[in-house]
Amino acid sequence: MAARTDLAQAFGRLGAADQEVLRLALWEELTPAEIAQVLGQSSVAVRVRLHRARSRLRRQFQAHPAASIPTSTSVQQEVTHARH
């Protein structure tokens, strides 16, 4: 599926910190509070990091001319599907 490839490429263009927080949220399915414990940060800081990382992922995904704008749910579904 082209969208999955585009998403994987967009994810690969993110910085390590964005990839880390998105992996914890999407692959590991941790809540912001759980991510905060893992990273030793406040829940508020993690929510901000997640929001910014998702925004950057969306922008990277949009940079591809054939890509459509992903929502949080569609990004999570694509990433979850790619895991299996």
C-alpha positions as CSV (number, residue, x, y, z in Angstrom):
1,M,0.0,0.0,0.0
2,A,1.5,3.3,-1.1
3,A,0.1,5.2,1.9
4,R,1.9,2.9,4.3
5,T,5.1,3.4,2.4
6,D,4.6,7.2,2.4
7,L,3.9,7.1,6.1
8,A,7.0,5.0,6.8
9,Q,9.1,7.4,4.8
10,A,7.6,10.4,6.6
11,F,8.2,8.7,10.0
12,G,11.8,8.1,9.0
13,R,12.4,11.8,8.3
14,L,11.4,12.7,11.9
15,G,14.0,13.3,14.5
16,A,14.9,10.6,17.1
17,A,12.9,12.3,19.9
18,D,9.7,12.5,17.8
19,Q,10.1,8.9,16.7
20,E,10.6,7.8,20.3
21,V,7.5,9.4,21.7
22,L,5.4,8.3,18.7
23,R,6.6,4.7,19.1
24,L,5.8,4.7,22.7
25,A,2.3,6.0,22.0
26,L,1.5,4.0,18.8
27,W,3.6,0.9,18.9
28,E,3.6,0.3,22.7
29,E,0.1,1.8,23.1
30,L,1.2,3.7,26.2
31,T,-0.9,6.6,27.6
32,P,0.8,10.0,28.0
33,A,1.0,9.3,31.8
34,E,2.8,6.0,31.1
35,I,5.1,7.6,28.6
36,A,5.9,10.3,31.2
37,Q,6.9,7.6,33.6
38,V,9.1,5.9,31.0
39,L,10.8,9.1,30.0
40,G,11.0,10.7,33.4
41,Q,9.0,13.7,32.3
42,S,5.7,15.3,33.3
43,S,2.5,14.2,31.6
44,V,2.0,17.8,30.4
45,A,5.5,17.7,28.7
46,V,4.7,14.4,27.1
47,R,1.3,15.6,25.7
48,V,3.1,18.6,24.2
49,R,5.8,16.4,22.7
50,L,3.1,14.1,21.2
51,H,1.2,17.0,19.8
52,R,4.3,18.4,18.2
53,A,5.5,15.0,16.9
54,R,2.1,14.2,15.4
55,S,2.1,17.7,13.7
56,R,5.6,17.1,12.3
57,L,4.6,13.7,11.1
58,R,1.6,15.1,9.4
59,R,3.7,17.8,7.7
60,Q,6.2,15.2,6.5
61,F,3.4,13.0,5.2
62,Q,1.8,15.9,3.4
63,A,5.2,16.8,1.7
64,H,4.6,13.8,-0.5
65,P,2.4,15.0,-3.4
66,A,0.3,11.8,-3.6
67,A,-0.3,11.6,0.2
68,S,-3.5,12.5,1.9
69,I,-3.7,14.3,5.3
70,P,-3.6,11.6,8.0
71,T,-5.6,12.0,11.2
72,S,-4.3,10.7,14.6
73,T,-6.5,7.7,14.2
74,S,-5.4,6.9,10.6
75,V,-1.8,7.3,11.6
76,Q,-2.3,4.9,14.5
77,Q,-4.1,2.4,12.3
78,E,-1.4,2.5,9.7
79,V,1.4,2.1,12.2
80,T,-0.5,-0.7,14.1
81,H,-1.1,-2.4,10.7
82,A,2.5,-2.1,9.8
83,R,3.5,-3.9,13.0
84,H,1.7,-7.1,12.0
